[in-house]
Amino acid sequence: MTLMLIDDDVPMLEYVEYLLGSLGLELQLVASAFSSEDALEQFHSVLPDVVIIDIGLPGMDGLELADAFRITKPEVRLIFLTCYEDFHYSKRAIQLEADDYLIKDELSPEQLKSSLSKAMSRFKSREELLERYSFRQAIERNKEVLKQSFLKQLLSGAADQENTLEFGQRLGISWKHPYLRHGFIHMDAASVTERYRYKDIPLIHFAVNNIALELSAGEASITPIMSRDADIYLVWNVADPDCPGTGLTDFMQSVLDKVAQYLKITLRGFYSGASAPLRNFDALHKTLMESRDHNFYQAVTPIAALEEQANFGQTAEWRGDKERGMLSLALEEGQAAWIDLAVNQWTQQVTADRLLPRLVKEACGNFVRQMAFEAGGLAEEDFFTQLEQTVHIREAAGLTKRELRNLWRQHTLAPVAAEEKDIRLQEVDRFLEEHVDQMVTSTDMAEHLHLNASYFSRYFKKLSGINFTDYVNQYKMNMAITMLARPHETVENVAYTLGFSDRAYFSKVFKKYSGRNPSEYKAGPVEESGAEE
């Protein structure tokens, strides 16, 4: 197995390399780097199995590098080195499924050997699992193609249903009861792309189908069939057309739970409340497909009955011009928070208007195309495919935010300046960016960081020199100043956009942190001396 070392502290790099020689592990050091740029280049060249990486690198830090490595080689094992025992680092290391998180001052040969042995064992286990899985996949894929052919014959309305059912029996599909009920399990694309790449989606789709097949083995009346998109189509064979749907919903829940456990993604289940005899199979399937978007604005629930009818608005007078301006500001100001503000505001409006889902998806796609054009970047084509298949406004919004943030990073991120804000505050800033339209409290932040609220308040004050409320208000007032500088912007809208329900309270906070009233700022800039007075 191969190993790569990354640390801008050259003596530390040499010390770890020295320790490796005495550990007796079947591990070959293939690359060492002391800068993030060199590390990226060497990683793509040698593709190591294990990486020991310093978190506090200049430029891209170790956590950002690890993200980039996982995109190129998802199975790479990670061991982080740091000078600090810090909540920000440990939380992100956990999210990246690191094998260990080592403090440099406490590093010993025994500790290093234990961490490397664990990483090597996990890498080998994953390789063996992938080999077995690939072999099984090759066998099962042909069966899935035949099952899709079986479904196609049923939907064609062919007169010879008896032969079609015999074909199904050879595939293990045996429907003994006279009625069928339909449903489908949908892979939430926003959830999938948080953890996997677009090109991994077909494999994840196949894995979800395998889990559904395993669980249906003990429930012969439920037949899962992979669809051509990212869904699993379900057919439930029942004796009584009026029976409650618990058999199907319980099965869906078991699939959702197991997928969440093993693949760490979110699924949603939908089912039709109607049953029909086999001769009406095609009509029932058509109704199900036409109802896919009917729950687009409903409260998010893991499993839901599809609405039979949905009243959507066909047009929207509010076409998102203000949101487009916010996306432009995200690039101009280098502030990713504008992305969340824009998409959240758009989402709230179209939800209130119940805009036709097709038009919502079209608008989200246009937001991404605009950002790609202004950033001089390229949006991933698979984004538009997945966006088209979304079944809920929250899924469409989450997927859109992810793609906009990727384009923003391509355009905005540059090597970190030496005087940049303490890295331990960056997780706080990220959370504020994503929730800038809400009133974030220290309790909210502490829960996000999995810390005791009292401890977090003391820790934050010591770290930043001010209390958390002042920090949040100053963050928001800086954004308010930028917003108020725009022509035709109103104080009311700025207050609402930044999470203030009361204009008077917003004005009071604004004056406290800027020294001026919002309305005075709208009148134009003042002289420096006047601002000080």
GUGULUM-882846 format. One line per 5 residues: for each residue x, y, z of C-alpha. Coordinates in Angstrom, 3 decimals. Layout:
N
X Y Z; ...
# end
This chain:
533
0.000 0.000 0.000; 1.127 3.568 -0.666; 1.408 6.593 1.615; 1.699 10.355 1.110; 2.823 12.936 3.703
1.750 16.595 3.640; 2.972 19.240 6.103; 4.357 22.762 5.662; 6.561 22.146 8.722; 9.539 20.433 7.044
11.120 19.160 10.318; 7.766 17.575 11.204; 7.616 16.019 7.750; 11.082 14.541 8.240; 10.217 13.339 11.754
7.138 11.417 10.554; 9.174 9.954 7.693; 11.827 8.872 10.218; 9.203 7.192 12.423; 7.812 5.267 9.455
11.082 3.393 9.004; 10.771 1.737 12.425; 7.102 0.718 12.285; 7.473 -2.443 10.174; 4.330 -1.780 8.128
3.889 -2.890 4.504; 3.514 0.712 3.469; 5.525 2.543 0.800; 6.065 6.299 1.036; 5.482 7.542 -2.526
5.227 11.323 -2.070; 5.900 14.181 0.357; 4.654 17.746 -0.029; 4.943 20.925 2.034; 2.415 23.097 0.164
-1.190 22.587 -0.867; -0.448 23.269 -4.548; 2.343 20.686 -4.630; 0.173 18.246 -2.658; -2.675 18.445 -5.174
-0.323 17.883 -8.102; 1.466 14.955 -6.485; -1.746 13.346 -5.243; -3.211 13.247 -8.763; 0.064 11.793 -9.987
0.575 8.955 -7.461; -2.992 8.427 -6.084; -1.866 7.130 -2.665; -3.977 4.782 -0.555; -3.309 6.611 2.730
-2.561 10.299 3.379; -1.159 11.879 6.539; -2.022 15.546 6.248; -1.459 18.679 8.349; -4.699 20.638 8.813
-3.154 24.095 9.239; -1.629 24.461 5.763; -1.411 27.883 4.097; -3.562 28.265 1.002; -6.000 25.381 0.932
-6.026 23.912 4.426; -5.816 20.187 5.069; -9.592 19.774 5.306; -10.159 21.408 1.920; -7.390 19.281 0.419
-8.973 16.161 1.879; -12.265 17.107 0.215; -10.452 17.431 -3.121; -8.682 14.086 -2.604; -11.965 12.307 -1.889
-13.416 13.607 -5.166; -10.498 12.062 -7.088; -10.176 8.876 -5.013; -13.163 8.309 -2.679; -11.575 5.288 -0.966
-8.430 7.163 0.189; -7.827 6.920 3.942; -7.053 10.117 5.891; -5.057 10.793 9.048; -4.984 14.431 10.179
-2.176 16.166 12.049; -2.662 19.411 13.953; -1.133 21.587 16.633; -4.503 22.217 18.269; -7.266 20.168 19.813
-10.107 22.160 18.358; -13.880 21.710 17.937; -13.825 22.979 14.335; -11.131 20.541 13.259; -12.494 17.498 15.029
-16.025 18.045 13.710; -14.858 18.354 10.098; -12.509 15.386 10.498; -15.486 13.296 11.646; -17.519 14.460 8.658
-14.697 13.381 6.327; -14.628 9.950 8.010; -10.987 10.378 8.969; -9.210 7.380 10.487; -7.525 9.493 13.131
-6.895 13.031 14.379; -3.414 13.340 15.902; -1.903 16.163 17.956; 1.672 16.834 16.793; 3.110 17.465 20.241
1.744 14.122 21.451; 2.769 12.019 18.433; 4.579 8.789 19.298; 5.709 5.775 17.204; 3.085 3.596 18.880
0.316 6.090 18.170; 1.386 6.517 14.552; 1.567 2.747 14.014; -1.884 2.246 15.514; -3.416 4.965 13.306
-1.756 3.674 10.134; -2.707 0.067 10.869; -6.333 1.108 11.302; -6.292 3.084 8.043; -4.679 0.212 6.117
-7.180 -2.287 7.478; -10.107 -0.091 6.455; -8.664 0.426 2.982; -8.225 -3.326 2.439; -11.728 -4.065 3.720
-13.191 -1.521 1.320; -11.213 -2.960 -1.614; -12.451 -6.487 -0.893; -16.001 -5.242 -0.527; -15.824 -3.377 -3.847
-14.468 -6.456 -5.630; -17.301 -8.633 -4.326; -19.820 -5.920 -5.034; -18.612 -5.387 -8.625; -18.892 -9.120 -9.322
-22.383 -9.245 -7.867; -23.345 -6.102 -9.750; -22.359 -7.650 -13.092; -24.647 -10.628 -12.395; -27.582 -8.626 -11.085
-27.480 -5.938 -13.773; -28.629 -8.358 -16.464; -31.522 -9.425 -14.266; -32.545 -5.797 -13.762; -32.577 -5.236 -17.535
-34.951 -8.194 -17.911; -37.184 -6.876 -15.110; -37.387 -3.519 -16.895; -38.352 -5.380 -20.070; -41.070 -7.176 -18.073
-42.389 -3.825 -16.829; -42.327 -2.413 -20.362; -44.436 -5.335 -21.633; -47.019 -4.771 -18.895; -47.189 -1.052 -19.700
-47.591 -1.713 -23.418; -51.069 -3.145 -22.739; -50.204 -6.302 -24.669; -53.120 -8.688 -24.929; -51.081 -11.770 -23.979
-50.675 -11.009 -20.283; -50.431 -14.701 -19.436; -47.115 -15.053 -21.270; -45.908 -11.801 -19.694; -46.665 -13.136 -16.211
-44.853 -16.399 -17.018; -41.845 -14.310 -18.057; -42.096 -12.498 -14.708; -42.160 -15.800 -12.813; -38.870 -16.821 -14.404
-37.452 -13.592 -12.942; -38.824 -14.430 -9.496; -41.911 -12.200 -9.789; -44.952 -14.192 -8.711; -48.199 -12.285 -8.284
-50.811 -14.616 -6.790; -53.418 -12.021 -5.808; -55.758 -10.178 -8.211; -54.932 -6.551 -7.293; -51.881 -4.297 -7.485
-50.914 -1.121 -5.690; -48.065 1.129 -6.817; -45.402 3.301 -5.203; -41.841 4.449 -5.659; -38.770 5.264 -3.614
-36.951 8.416 -4.642; -33.272 9.163 -4.008; -33.016 12.762 -2.777; -30.401 14.224 -5.121; -29.449 17.040 -2.728
-28.672 14.417 -0.082; -26.757 12.152 -2.471; -24.520 14.916 -3.824; -23.519 16.019 -0.321; -21.584 12.755 0.012
-21.052 11.382 -3.515; -20.179 12.615 -6.992; -22.683 12.828 -9.810; -20.959 10.007 -11.646; -21.481 7.775 -8.588
-25.277 8.135 -8.709; -25.889 5.089 -10.988; -23.876 2.927 -8.577; -25.723 4.344 -5.561; -29.019 3.743 -7.392
-27.995 0.127 -7.903; -27.008 -0.219 -4.234; -30.393 1.128 -3.086; -32.111 -1.347 -5.394; -30.043 -4.203 -3.928
-31.123 -3.224 -0.428; -34.759 -3.139 -1.554; -34.361 -6.572 -3.162; -32.823 -8.045 -0.007; -35.647 -6.718 2.139
-38.317 -7.871 -0.329; -36.948 -11.433 -0.281; -39.030 -12.104 2.796; -42.011 -10.203 1.380; -42.811 -11.893 -1.922
-45.835 -9.672 -2.557; -43.652 -6.548 -3.053; -41.606 -6.259 -6.240; -38.905 -3.550 -6.555; -37.880 -2.595 -10.119
-35.160 -0.066 -10.973; -36.477 2.789 -13.082; -34.445 4.638 -15.687; -34.163 7.683 -13.418; -32.997 7.565 -9.780
-36.121 5.867 -8.421; -37.104 2.360 -7.363; -40.569 1.461 -8.642; -42.598 -0.730 -6.272; -45.532 -3.022 -7.086
-47.498 -4.500 -4.172; -49.693 -7.518 -4.937; -52.770 -7.603 -2.661; -55.897 -9.736 -2.294; -58.159 -6.939 -1.031
-58.273 -3.648 -2.984; -59.417 -1.783 0.142; -56.695 -3.057 2.463; -54.693 -0.402 4.387; -51.361 0.568 2.875
-49.250 -0.344 5.907; -47.608 -3.305 4.166; -46.118 -1.043 1.514; -45.262 1.844 3.845; -43.596 -0.473 6.383
-41.483 -1.927 3.594; -40.526 1.554 2.385; -39.535 2.571 5.905; -37.278 -0.466 6.273; -35.519 0.452 2.993
-35.170 4.099 4.072; -33.669 3.084 7.419; -31.155 0.626 5.974; -30.034 3.021 3.224; -29.562 5.801 5.789
-27.469 3.415 7.906; -25.187 2.116 5.162; -25.150 4.737 2.406; -25.830 7.819 4.567; -28.311 9.321 2.096
-31.957 10.371 2.313; -34.745 8.585 0.468; -38.409 9.510 0.216; -41.251 7.064 -0.354; -44.475 7.779 -2.248
-47.447 5.518 -2.795; -50.807 5.560 -4.494; -53.853 5.019 -2.338; -55.682 3.223 -5.158; -55.518 -0.459 -6.114
-56.413 -1.906 -9.503; -56.560 -5.292 -11.227; -53.715 -6.356 -13.468; -55.619 -5.402 -16.636; -55.479 -1.741 -15.495
-51.764 -1.859 -14.705; -50.750 0.658 -17.376; -53.438 3.177 -16.359; -52.466 2.960 -12.674; -48.790 3.398 -13.528
-49.562 6.418 -15.702; -51.534 8.032 -12.861; -48.640 7.450 -10.482; -46.114 9.057 -12.823; -48.361 12.049 -13.476
-48.666 12.557 -9.705; -44.905 12.685 -9.025; -44.890 16.472 -8.621; -48.186 16.738 -6.735; -46.433 16.762 -3.328
-43.862 19.343 -4.476; -44.842 21.890 -1.815; -46.151 19.530 0.876; -44.437 19.258 4.261; -41.416 16.991 3.962
-42.192 13.530 5.303; -40.194 10.329 4.733; -43.206 8.511 3.273; -46.352 10.109 1.856; -49.421 9.271 -0.178
-49.364 11.057 -3.506; -51.913 13.832 -3.796; -54.507 13.047 -6.438; -54.688 16.649 -7.572; -52.521 19.721 -7.147
-53.324 23.307 -8.094; -50.216 25.076 -9.338; -49.689 28.596 -10.619; -48.783 28.643 -14.290; -46.875 31.921 -14.329
-45.032 34.120 -11.866; -44.917 37.898 -12.019; -41.999 37.708 -9.620; -39.256 36.324 -11.876; -36.322 36.457 -9.517
-34.579 39.621 -10.742; -33.633 40.570 -7.192; -32.275 37.068 -6.564; -30.178 37.298 -9.717; -28.697 40.495 -8.318
-27.839 38.693 -5.091; -26.042 35.966 -7.024; -23.997 38.606 -8.817; -23.143 40.132 -5.431; -21.937 36.722 -4.215
-19.195 36.943 -6.843; -18.531 40.681 -6.520; -18.319 40.653 -2.720; -16.794 37.173 -2.378; -19.654 36.335 0.039
-21.241 32.890 -0.392; -24.026 33.934 2.008; -25.701 35.827 -0.862; -26.304 32.473 -2.562; -28.317 31.144 0.356
-30.201 34.420 0.682; -31.136 34.392 -2.996; -32.253 30.766 -3.152; -34.071 30.909 0.208; -35.964 34.043 -0.806
-36.888 32.564 -4.184; -37.992 29.314 -2.511; -40.264 31.126 -0.062; -41.908 33.105 -2.856; -42.571 30.213 -5.244
-43.865 28.125 -2.330; -46.332 30.876 -1.459; -47.356 31.157 -5.130; -47.309 27.343 -5.654; -45.594 27.893 -8.959
-45.726 24.980 -11.402; -42.793 22.668 -10.463; -41.558 22.610 -14.063; -41.169 26.405 -13.965; -39.392 26.251 -10.588
-36.847 23.790 -11.957; -36.412 25.928 -15.048; -35.703 28.989 -12.876; -33.208 27.070 -10.703; -31.407 25.932 -13.842
-31.275 29.528 -15.069; -29.770 30.691 -11.751; -26.971 28.168 -12.230; -26.427 29.142 -15.871; -26.165 32.812 -14.844
-23.602 32.048 -12.141; -21.607 29.883 -14.568; -21.577 32.698 -17.118; -20.569 35.421 -14.652; -17.999 33.217 -12.905
-16.504 31.994 -16.157; -17.041 28.432 -14.943; -18.848 25.323 -16.092; -21.894 23.821 -14.431; -22.004 20.038 -14.320
-24.385 18.645 -16.931; -25.547 15.986 -14.488; -26.875 18.781 -12.267; -29.564 19.613 -14.823; -30.487 15.924 -15.181
-30.899 15.497 -11.425; -32.742 18.825 -11.078; -35.325 17.657 -13.614; -36.024 14.554 -11.489; -36.480 16.343 -8.134
-39.840 15.820 -6.430; -39.809 18.542 -3.749; -38.994 22.247 -3.581; -36.481 21.649 -0.783; -34.633 19.051 -2.861
-34.512 21.367 -5.886; -33.295 24.281 -3.733; -30.619 22.196 -1.979; -29.281 20.831 -5.256; -29.215 24.341 -6.753
-27.361 25.815 -3.764; -24.722 23.111 -4.016; -24.066 23.803 -7.701; -24.036 27.585 -7.161; -21.536 27.191 -4.318
-19.304 25.004 -6.496; -19.282 27.697 -9.182; -18.670 30.377 -6.537; -15.670 28.434 -5.200; -14.225 28.041 -8.704
-14.361 31.805 -9.157; -13.668 33.151 -5.676; -11.360 30.922 -3.682; -7.731 32.002 -3.755; -4.724 31.245 -1.524
-5.466 32.336 2.021; -3.762 35.535 3.133; -1.581 35.333 6.233; -3.687 37.881 8.038; -6.972 36.056 7.358
-9.401 35.427 10.196; -8.543 32.659 12.643; -9.408 29.319 11.080; -11.392 28.352 14.170; -13.958 31.050 13.316
-14.474 29.794 9.776; -16.954 27.077 10.790; -18.976 29.783 12.580; -18.923 31.957 9.450; -20.021 29.041 7.281
-23.020 28.426 9.531; -23.937 32.129 9.457; -23.684 32.141 5.662; -26.176 29.297 5.427; -28.591 30.822 7.978
-28.174 34.534 7.335; -31.940 34.941 6.931; -32.538 33.612 10.458; -31.866 34.932 13.961; -28.991 32.659 15.006
-28.336 32.367 18.751; -25.328 31.028 20.621; -27.473 28.004 21.534; -28.072 27.294 17.823; -24.361 27.558 17.121
-23.415 25.381 20.097; -25.843 22.662 18.973; -24.382 22.785 15.456; -20.895 22.266 16.913; -22.103 19.627 19.404
-20.926 21.720 22.350; -22.396 22.765 25.668; -23.966 26.231 25.200; -22.250 27.791 28.241; -18.871 26.385 27.266
-19.280 27.622 23.691; -20.126 31.177 24.841; -17.006 31.349 27.009; -14.823 29.744 24.373; -16.085 32.079 21.630
-15.569 35.227 23.700; -12.003 34.140 24.464; -11.350 33.293 20.812; -12.855 36.350 19.115; -12.721 38.997 21.836
-16.468 39.744 21.598; -19.618 37.870 22.555; -21.463 35.804 19.963; -24.458 38.153 19.647; -22.191 41.099 18.791
-20.332 38.949 16.280; -23.549 37.894 14.505; -24.982 41.415 14.464; -21.770 42.906 13.059; -21.730 40.175 10.391
-25.300 41.005 9.373; -24.845 44.777 9.480; -21.876 44.518 7.107; -24.197 42.724 4.684; -26.930 45.302 5.281
-24.568 48.131 4.333; -23.853 46.422 1.006; -27.558 45.830 0.365; -28.603 49.386 1.206; -26.069 50.723 -1.291
-28.077 49.179 -4.118; -30.538 51.443 -5.987; -34.220 51.119 -5.047; -33.505 48.854 -2.077; -35.775 49.385 0.920
-34.900 49.218 4.591; -37.896 46.930 5.181; -36.692 44.386 2.643; -33.128 44.412 3.987; -34.426 43.844 7.510
-36.679 40.989 6.376; -33.969 39.395 4.244; -31.537 39.332 7.167; -34.058 37.742 9.515; -35.387 40.812 11.364
-39.193 40.782 11.622; -39.329 44.309 13.043; -37.921 47.319 11.171; -37.561 49.407 14.311; -35.414 46.752 15.990
-33.325 46.356 12.818; -32.748 50.135 12.706; -31.687 50.130 16.349; -29.195 47.312 15.765; -27.944 48.937 12.555
-27.242 52.255 14.292; -25.494 50.541 17.186; -22.995 48.821 14.897; -22.657 51.343 12.055; -23.178 54.629 13.934
-25.930 55.703 11.525; -29.581 55.033 10.808; -30.358 52.885 7.748; -32.316 55.735 6.177; -29.318 58.057 6.574
-27.131 55.506 4.853; -29.607 55.353 1.949; -29.176 59.098 1.526; -25.533 58.565 0.506; -22.077 58.189 2.072
-20.844 60.749 4.569; -17.416 62.100 5.312; -15.168 60.060 7.575; -15.124 62.778 10.239; -18.903 62.931 10.218
-19.110 59.182 10.703; -16.850 59.423 13.697; -18.931 62.171 15.255
# end
